[in-house]
Amino acid sequence: MDAHDPLSRVENELGLLLRRARSQTERLSRQVHPELEPSAYPLLVRIGSHPGIRAGELASLIGIGRGTMSRQLARLEEFGLITRSPDPQDSRGQLIELTAQGADQMQRARQARRVFLSDALSDWSEQDRALFADQLARLNHDLTAHRMSDEDD
């Protein structure tokens, strides 16, 4: 790695951030339910922020197939974290919502994540935090706009 090349630094720092984020997601998922797979945590976040989301839409947003989504949702339902109800506009579709237990567990995990971030960024000014949030939003937007295809891997 060339320490002076900004793209090399970005690549290195993103790799480190992603590894740490995966580790943190594992811890947070276990706070929600001891048997919850880390890959299910982002599903719960999305369901919590979009109550009544359709299962097909959720699969598309997360980037997994409907069969995989159905298995994930069955597991979340088994844990008592979500409910599925028929979509009145599409008899084949399902609407997904967090249960009261799921919402409570997600709120606890969210609070733990906020405390963690607040502690980690305690030496940062509000201006630095705001700038960082803006830059992350910009990065996420640009990464979505320039998504790598599977052939590029």
Contacts in CASP RR format, 6 or more apart in sequence:
PFRMAT RR
TARGET T0000
AUTHOR 0000-0000-0000
METHOD contacts of the structure
MODEL  1
MDAHDPLSRVENELGLLLRRARSQTERLSRQVHPELEPSAYPLLVRIGSH
PGIRAGELASLIGIGRGTMSRQLARLEEFGLITRSPDPQDSRGQLIELTA
QGADQMQRARQARRVFLSDALSDWSEQDRALFADQLARLNHDLTAHRMSD
EDD
1 8 0 8 1.000
1 9 0 8 1.000
1 11 0 8 1.000
1 12 0 8 1.000
2 8 0 8 1.000
3 9 0 8 1.000
22 38 0 8 1.000
24 113 0 8 1.000
24 116 0 8 1.000
25 38 0 8 1.000
25 41 0 8 1.000
25 42 0 8 1.000
26 38 0 8 1.000
28 41 0 8 1.000
28 109 0 8 1.000
28 112 0 8 1.000
28 113 0 8 1.000
29 36 0 8 1.000
29 37 0 8 1.000
29 38 0 8 1.000
29 40 0 8 1.000
29 41 0 8 1.000
29 109 0 8 1.000
30 36 0 8 1.000
31 105 0 8 1.000
31 108 0 8 1.000
31 109 0 8 1.000
31 112 0 8 1.000
32 41 0 8 1.000
32 44 0 8 1.000
32 81 0 8 1.000
32 102 0 8 1.000
32 105 0 8 1.000
32 106 0 8 1.000
32 108 0 8 1.000
32 109 0 8 1.000
33 79 0 8 1.000
33 81 0 8 1.000
33 105 0 8 1.000
35 79 0 8 1.000
36 76 0 8 1.000
36 79 0 8 1.000
36 81 0 8 1.000
37 72 0 8 1.000
37 75 0 8 1.000
39 72 0 8 1.000
40 72 0 8 1.000
40 75 0 8 1.000
40 76 0 8 1.000
41 109 0 8 1.000
42 62 0 8 1.000
43 58 0 8 1.000
43 62 0 8 1.000
43 72 0 8 1.000
43 73 0 8 1.000
43 76 0 8 1.000
44 76 0 8 1.000
44 81 0 8 1.000
44 82 0 8 1.000
44 98 0 8 1.000
44 102 0 8 1.000
44 106 0 8 1.000
45 106 0 8 1.000
46 53 0 8 1.000
46 58 0 8 1.000
46 61 0 8 1.000
46 62 0 8 1.000
47 53 0 8 1.000
47 58 0 8 1.000
47 82 0 8 1.000
47 96 0 8 1.000
47 97 0 8 1.000
47 98 0 8 1.000
48 97 0 8 1.000
48 98 0 8 1.000
48 103 0 8 1.000
48 106 0 8 1.000
51 97 0 8 1.000
51 98 0 8 1.000
52 95 0 8 1.000
52 96 0 8 1.000
52 97 0 8 1.000
53 95 0 8 1.000
53 96 0 8 1.000
54 87 0 8 1.000
54 90 0 8 1.000
54 93 0 8 1.000
54 94 0 8 1.000
54 95 0 8 1.000
54 96 0 8 1.000
55 66 0 8 1.000
55 69 0 8 1.000
55 70 0 8 1.000
55 73 0 8 1.000
55 84 0 8 1.000
55 93 0 8 1.000
55 94 0 8 1.000
55 95 0 8 1.000
55 96 0 8 1.000
56 66 0 8 1.000
56 69 0 8 1.000
56 93 0 8 1.000
58 69 0 8 1.000
58 96 0 8 1.000
59 65 0 8 1.000
59 66 0 8 1.000
59 67 0 8 1.000
59 68 0 8 1.000
59 69 0 8 1.000
62 69 0 8 1.000
64 72 0 8 1.000
73 82 0 8 1.000
73 84 0 8 1.000
73 94 0 8 1.000
73 96 0 8 1.000
76 82 0 8 1.000
77 83 0 8 1.000
77 84 0 8 1.000
80 99 0 8 1.000
80 101 0 8 1.000
80 102 0 8 1.000
81 98 0 8 1.000
81 99 0 8 1.000
81 101 0 8 1.000
81 102 0 8 1.000
81 105 0 8 1.000
82 96 0 8 1.000
82 97 0 8 1.000
82 98 0 8 1.000
82 99 0 8 1.000
82 102 0 8 1.000
83 96 0 8 1.000
83 97 0 8 1.000
83 98 0 8 1.000
83 99 0 8 1.000
84 94 0 8 1.000
84 95 0 8 1.000
84 96 0 8 1.000
85 94 0 8 1.000
85 95 0 8 1.000
85 97 0 8 1.000
86 93 0 8 1.000
86 94 0 8 1.000
86 95 0 8 1.000
87 93 0 8 1.000
87 94 0 8 1.000
87 95 0 8 1.000
98 106 0 8 1.000
121 129 0 8 1.000
121 132 0 8 1.000
124 132 0 8 1.000
END
